[in-house]
Amino acid sequence: MSTTENYRAKTMTAAQAAALIPDDAKMVVGLGVSYPPALMDALADRVRSGTLTGGTLYCMLACAIASKSILAPDLHDRIRHVSLFHGGVERSTDALRNDTMQSLVETLPVQFHQIPRILTEHLHADTLFVTVSPMDADGYFSLGTNTDYALAVARSGVRLVVEVNPAMPTVHGDCKIPLSAITAIVENHVPLVQIPALPRTSNDEAIGAIIADMVEDGACLQMGIGAVPDAVCAALMHHRNLGIHTELLSPGLVRLIQAGVVDNSRKPIHTGRSVFTFAMGDQSLYDFLHDNPALEAHPVEYVNAPHVIARNDRMISVNATIQVDLSGACNSEHMNGRQYSGTGGQLDFVRGAYAAKGGRSIIACHSTAAKGKVSRIVPWLDGPVTTPRTDTHIVVTEYGWADMKGKTLSERARALIGIAHPDFREELERGAFERRLL
């Protein structure tokens, strides 16, 4: 059978593909942009009709359309939803709760680079649904915006159901799956999910300028998502010879490449190439990704492995947090008594960047939240520790930066109070005495 004939033999409707899934399946769905809408609608129809029962769906950063499909409120008692990292869909669902006040979404705490192993070795996932680019002349499909955990799961022998979308860019790197590994193909040409940029505030700009001053020419960057990383990227426009080794490829980083600020010329590994594991942003980002040899996608167990990150000299990691306590510990995932996001890759890059020669791990946050009513620097964390105090390196607010390394607990407390909002410094000092840090 020729490749074309094999492709046609595996091509079917979304309903036919969903019909292949047995009861009690352990299903993984693609992260963010790679969420396959036609397949998930068909799967939701099966669950709603009662012809598919007992299934578990593992998700990370589910896109908004999922809340009207497989993650719709009326299906929460029929399919188990396990979140690897909360987004808006999970936060909204979690707020609903049920009659026993239990969350309708289960949270699986995990570092991003460990997710492929968790899914394949510990949970034994048996099905992967993901959007891919059209097949190339050699019979391979690119995972496009989302190599992350999808590649490892695809290679583990699971039931692999793909939604082929011509809008998905073909990407270079270790991010391709062969036709022979695929169980079913569904074709669906729809626009990719786009994430609009958040407006930047004066505090974002101040933090961005502080961080940009710490970045040397020739440094290698990892940036999270949001207004602060965008502000950092904007403040780096006069730098030269920067590199990129990041879990997320964002529009801000792409603009640095397009401006010639990033050329990856000084990277000891993947020299001349920007490395990422997933991408999310606007259409211009997806267009820039397509068939661009200056960009390489690799699986998250490689990109986010601390020992791989550490091979990049002058690695600069920039991530956000919700709270920093006076000892330097960070809660970056829990808010108002509920799961807000997840561990994700923060600790991966905190450890990897600090281990790099000349590397710096930076945790950034506004000094306050809730329109200035709440301090983000606190005596005690209100949630879990995402980054332990022993790992935290540099903390930045709009009032400056504090280096935690080499500081005693009392020195850390004083340094963090010094970059807190002035309205809360006296209160924080009292809290430091209550904690016996001062």
BADOVEX-973976 format. One record per residue: residue in one letter; x, y, z of N, C-alpha, C in turn. Coordinates in steps of 0.05 Angstrom, whole numbers, plus 5000, padded with zeros to 4 digits. Atoms other than C-alpha are relative to their C-alpha. Layout:
BEGIN
AXYZXYZXYZ/...
//
This chain:
BEGIN
M501749765000500050005000501850255000/S498449755001502850684981499450185023/T500549814978503451255030497350144997/T502549865005497651614998497649815006/E502250194995493250985001499849955030/N500050044971495250875074498750245014/Y501249764989493451595090496949994997/R502950005005486651525057498649795017/A501250224985485350865093499650085029/K500249924972486451195160498350255004/T501549764998482351815144497049945004/M502850054994475351845173498750255012/T501349774987470252305204500750015030/A499449984972471052565274498349815017/A501750194986465152145297501049714998/Q498850275003468351515268502549975017/A497650014984474851675303499349985030/A500850014971471451795370498849735007/A501250264995467851135362502149785006/L497850204995474650775367500849995029/I499149984972475450985440498449825018/P501550184982473550445491499350145026/D500649914973470350555559502549995017/D497850004981475150725615502750084988/A497549925014480351015566501450215017/K498349794988486051435593501150174978/M499649845023486151995544501650255006/V498449754998491152565534499250184977/V500749815021489253185495502350214997/G497949815005494153665463499850265016/L499849754984496354285502499250244983/G500549735012493554975484499249994971/V500649975028493855105410499549744986/S500250265014494254365392497549855008/Y502650124994487354215422498549964974/P501350065025483553865366497050035002/P502849944994476554175365498049804988/A502050195012472953695316500049745016/L499850254985475453085354498750025027/M501149974973473653365422497050044999/D502949985002466653555398498749724996/A501050275005465652845373500249835025/L499650154975468352555438497850095020/A502149904982463553005477497349894993/D502650115009457752755436499749715010/R500150284990459552035455499549995030/V500350004971460252195529497150095007/R502749894994453652595528497949794994/S502050215008449952015494500249755017/G499750234983452551515545501349764987/T498750235014456251085494503049995006/L497350014990462951255526500050075029/T500149964971463651175601502749945013/G497750064983469051175654502650114990/G497549905011474151565614501250225018/T498549784987479552025642501450164979/L498749825020482052625603502150175014/Y497849854989488852915620500550254982/C499849755015489453655599502050185013/M498249794990494354225605499350254984/L500849745013492154945591497949964978/A502250045019485654745558499150274989/C500949755013483355275508497050055006/A502749924992476855655518497849834987/I502150155014472955255466499449735013/A500450264986473854625509497750025019/S502249974980468854915559497349974988/K502550055014463454845506499949734987/S499750265014465654155485500549785021/I499550234982468953585523500150085029/L499949904972469854015586497650175007/A502549854993462754295586499049925028/P500950064972459654335656498249765002/D501950224997454253815641501449734997/L498650265004459653285627501949945024/H498050044979463653355692499549765017/D500550244984460152775725500249754982/R499950235018461152325664502949954989/I497250045008468552425647501850135021/R498249894980474252525696502050194987/H498249795011478153165682502350045019/V497649964984485253175708501750214987/S498549775010489053825700503049975007/L497150004996496653835691500950295004/F499449714996496454605692497550154994/H502549865004490355035702500250254982/G500449765015488155555652497350115008/G502649884994481755965649497849805002/V502150205000477455355634499949865027/E499950154975479854975695499350185024/R500749824978479355585740497050055002/S502949965000472155705719498549755009/T501250254992470354975728500449955029/D499350044972473854935795498350175017/A501749824984469755525819497249905003/L502850114998463255145805499749815024/R500050214979464854565851497449844998/N502550165001459354055867498750015028/D501549984974454553925925501749945024/T498350074977460053635968502350205003/M497949795000464454255955502749894990/Q497650115012469453805919500550134973/S499449885026473054085859499149814978/L500750165023470353845792502349944982/V497650055014477353855765502149905019/E497950114983482853425795502750124990/T497449895006489853725798502249805005/L497750184998496053315785502550175003/P497649834997502153675814502449874987/V497850125015508053565768501650224986/Q498249825016514053925738499749934971/F500550035028513354035664501749784987/H498250195013519453625644499449715007/Q500750274991516653025682497449904988/I502650085010509853015648500149774981/P500050235018511752545591500449745014/R499650254985514352025640497649935017/I502450044984508352115685497849874983/L502250105017503452005628500549724989/T499450255013507051415597500749775019/E499050214982510251035655498249965025/H501550024975505851195715497049984995/L502950005005498951325686499249824977/H500550185023499650885624497750104982/A501949895019495651345579499849824975/D500450185023492650955521499150154974/T501049865023490151505474501050295000/L499249725003492752175448498450124978/F501349835020488552695412501650254996/V498349775004492653245380499750114971/T500049885026492653735322502850004988/V497450015013498253655271499950154973/S499949885027500553975206499449784979/P500350195021499153645139502549824996/M497850195004503453045121502050104979/D498049925020510053185085500549784980/A499450205022512952815025501249745010/D498850244988516452315071498149855018/G502050144984510052115107500150075030/Y499949914972511152515171498250255004/F501749774992506653005208501650155021/S498749844980509553585248498050075022/L501749924978506853725317499750305003/G500549715002507454465300500650155025/T499649834976506354915359500549845025/N500050144975506354355410501349724999/T498650254997511753835416499849905028/D500350034971511753875492499949715009/Y500350284992509053215521498949824978/A501450155020505553015457501849804986/L498250175015511652715423500549745016/A499450244984513352235480497549825002/V502550164998506052015487499549874973/A500450115027505551915411501849774995/R498150215005511751485412499849765019/S500250214980509451055470498249774992/G501750225009504850615428497150045006/V502849954994498250945446498350004975/R501949965022492150995403500250304993/L499349735008494151615364498050114979/V502149895017488452025335500650294995/V499049735007490552655298497950154984/E501649825015486753245271501950164982/V498249865018490353495209498850274992/N501049735005489654245202502150154984/P498049855016493154625145500950265013/A499249764986493355225192502349955020/M497850074981498254855238502650024985/P497449975014505355065219501649745000/T498050225000510454545198502650125013/V497849904984516254625247502449814999/H497650165000523454395247500749905028/G499150104974526853995302499149715004/D500850274993525153345338497050025008/C502849944995517653425331498149874980/K501650125021515052945278499249725007/I501050274996510852315279499449884973/P500550135026510351805222497149914996/L502750105006503951595188499649735012/S500350274989505350885211499249995029/A500650004971504451085284497150095005/I502649884996497551395272497849804996/T502350175001491051035285497850114983/A502249885016486151525255500750294994/I499649735009486352175216497350134995/V502349835005481052715217501050264988/E499249755012481753315171498150225008/N501749784991479353985196501650264997/H498649755006481454665169498650235015/V501149784984480055185223502350185009/P497949834989483955785249501049905027/L498850084975488755645306499150195022/V500649834977487255905375502150225003/Q498249784997490256595385499750125028/I500049884973492256905452500850294997/P499349715002491857665452501950085022/A498149904980497458035487498650175021/L501149844979495758335554501250284999/P498949724999496459095560502150035022/R497949964980502759305596499650255016/T500349784982502559755656502750135005/S497549864992507760245683501749815017/N498550194983509659715735501349784983/D498850195018510759205679502450114987/E497749885013515259685643502350045019/A497849964980519159835707501449745005/I498850274995520259095720501649914976/G498650085024522158975648502650144997/A497549855002527359525650502149905020/I498250104979530359255715501349744991/I499050265009530958555686501850034976/A498449975024533658785619502850105007/D497449914992539359135655501849775011/M498550234990541458455683500949824978/V499450185023541958135614502450114985/E497649935015548758145581499649934970/D499950095028549758115506501149724999/G499150285002550457385486498549825020/A501550174981545757145542497949834985/C502050185011540656595530497450035016/L502549924987533356725546497949785003/Q502650144996527356365575498050195011/M502049824991521056765583497349855003/G502650104996514356585612498050164983/I502149865015507656855587498950235016/G501349794985504457515605501350274994/A499249735005505558265608502950055008/V497349964991512058245648502149894981/P498150105020515857785601499950164974/D500149835024513258205542501550265004/A498649754994515958825577503049965000/V497250065000522658495587501049984971/C499250025028522958315513500250274986/A499949735012521259025493502450165009/A497749854989526759295538502749884990/L497650135009531858825505500750074971/M499749955029531459125435502750114992/H497349905007538359445439502249815007/H498050214994541858805461500949874974/R499050135023545858375414500849715006/N499050284998547457635401498649845022/L501450154980542157375448499249734988/G500950275008539856645446497349945013/I502550084988533356295462500049705005/H500550284993532355635499497750025020/T502349944984525255675526497849794997/E502250195004519255235540497950134982/L502049865015514555765511501350194980/L499249805020515956135446497650204998/S502149804999511956785453500550214978/P499649785020510757375406502350195008/G497949824991515557795448502749894992/L497550125008521257305435500350014969/V499950005029519457265361500850284990/R499249735008520058025356503050055004/L497149974996527057985384501649854978/I498750145023528857475330499850174975/Q500449855025525857895275501650265000/A498549754998529558515301503049954998/G497150075001536258145297501450005027/V498850014972537258185373500849725007/V499450284996536957435377501149874974/D498850155022541657045331501149735009/N499150254989543656475377502949934993/S497250055010550856555354501849925023/R498250074978553756465424499149765016/K500950244985549855855446501849774995/P498250245003554255245459498549764989/I501650215011548454785440497950124982/H502049905020543654865381500850284991/T499049745009548055435357498650094975/G501449885022544355895310497049934999/R502850085000537555595329498650085026/S501749964976532055825377498549755006/V501150254991529655235417497650055018/F502449974984522655165446498549735001/T501550255000517654625465497050044994/F502749945010510954975453499950304995/A500349725008508655635422497150085003/M502749904996502656065436500050304996/G500149715005500656755411498150074978/D501749915021497957095350500749874973/Q499650135026497556905276502850064989/S497349945010504057265260502149825012/L498150194988507656805308499849734985/Y500350265014504756185274501150024972/D498949975027506556465206503150005001/F497149994997513656595230501249725005/L499150284994514155875255500249834976/H500350195022512255555190502649974983/D497750075017518155205156502450195004/N497849824994523155665191502349855012/P497750164990529955325199501450135023/A498649874977532155835251498649925027/L501450084976527155525300499949705002/E500250294997527154825329498349935024/A501650104978521854485371501149735009/H499050244988524053935419498149925022/P501850094979520353505470500750135027/V499649864975519453805539501949865019/E498150144983523353255574502950064993/Y497349905008529353525536500350305005/V499849714998528054275533500050095029/N500249914973526154335606501749845020/A498250154982531153845635502150195012/P498149804989535254265684502949964990/H497350045009541753935662500550094971/V499849905028540354125589499950305000/I500249714998538254835607502850115009/A497449904989544854905646502350004980/R497850005020548954775583500150264984/N500149745013546955465558501350215018/D498649794984552055975585498350255002/R501449754995549156615615497049974995/M502850065003542256305617498450195019/I501749824985536956805640497149894999/S502750104998530356525664498250205013/V501849804989524456995676497249875003/N502750124995518056735709498650165021/A501649844981512357035748499249835024/T500950144976509756865817497650155011/I502349874986503557005859500850125026/Q499049914974507057065926502949925005/V497350074990514057085955499950045030/D499949964971514856966030502750125008/L497649854991520157316072502549835001/S497650185002524756706067500949964971/G499350045028524656715991498449784986/A501650215013519756145978497850124984/C502049895018514856255921497649814996/N502550145008507656045911499250124973/S500549905027506456115836497549874988/E502250155011500155695829497449995015/H502450034983495055775885499150285009/M501149744993490456365899497249985011/N502750004988484456495944499049725007/G500850274991484555785969499649804978/R500450185023484355475900502449984982/Q497950025020488955215847499550214978/Y500349795020490255785798501449934974/S498650085024495455515750501349725005/G498650254995500754975763503050055003/T497149984998508054835775501250074973/G499049955027509254815700503049964999/G497150025004516454935680501650195018/Q498549804985518255455732502449885015/L497750114985522455015777502149874982/D498150115019525554675717502150224992/F498249795010528455345693501350155023/V498649884977529855625763502549855006/R497750164994534555045774502049994977/G498250025023537254995704501550254995/A498749745005538755735696502150065021/Y498049944979542355795763502449814997/A497850195004546555175745501750074976/A498449925024548855495680502350195008/K497849824995555455855677499150294995/G500949725002553856585691497050034999/G502950005003546456405694498650155023/R501749874980540956785731497149914998/S502850074999534156545752498550235013/I501449764991529257125760497149945004/I502850014995522457115793498950285002/A500949735001518457735778497050025008/C502849954993511958015806499650295007/H500749734990508358665819500149985031/S499850004970509158875892497349955013/T502750044989501658855902498149864981/A502150115016495358525877497450125010/A502649914992487858665882499950315001/K500049705002488859395860501450135023/G498449884979494059525913499249935028/K501150064973490159225971501649775013/V498750244989494558605979502950004992/S497150025006502158525983500649724989/R499250265011505157975940502449895016/I497950094981511057955989498649975027/V501650074976508257616051501849865021/P498550154980510757336117499849704996/W500450295005507756646101498549974974/L501450065024505356346036497249905007/D502750104997497856216028499549744985/G500350245016498955625982502549835000/P497750185001503955085963502550144991/V497549895009511255215951500649904972/T499450075027512555225876503150004996/T497049985000519855455882500950025028/P499049994972523255285948501950235005/R498249774992527055825985502949944993/T497250085006533455425973500750034970/D499549985029532555495897499750294990/T500549735010530156225891502750154998/H497549855005535656665862499350305003/I500549715000533357375843497050054999/V502949925000526557685860499950294991/V500349735011524358305822497150105004/T502549865002518658795834500650274987/E499549745012517659495807501750185018/Y498449844981521459745869503049915000/G497250085001527959375852500349705000/W499550295001531158695858501649925025/A498650114976533758245914501149734993/D498750255005538757685907499949835025/M500350174976537157105955502449835005/K497850184996543456715944502150125019/G498049924981548456756001498950165023/K501249844978543557116047498849825021/T501350144978541356876115497050074999/L502849954999533956866132499450295007/S500549724992534257546166500850194977/E499149835023538157846107498049984977/R502050035021533057556059497550175007/A502449864991527257846099500450304995/R499549715004530358546099500250074971/A499749945029532058516025497349994987/L502750015013524958306006498250225010/I501649774990521758826051500850254985/G498949775015526159326014498950034972/I501149975027522859165947497049965001/A502950014997515759095975498850284996/H501349735001510659655966500350145026/P499649854975512060206017497749985019/D502350014982504960156044500049755017/F500150254986506359446068502649945015/R497450074988513559486093499949985030/E500150014970511959636166498549755008/E501550254993506859066168501849764995/L498250235006511958596135502249985021/E497950014980517158786186498949875026/R501250134977512358596242499749704995/G500250285007511057946206502649855002/A497450124998518457816202500849955029/F499450054972519157896277498349775011/E501750224991513257426288501149734990/R498750245011516756916244502749955012/R497350014988523057046284502250004979/L497949965020526757226221501750245006/L498549764992528857886251500150015031/
//
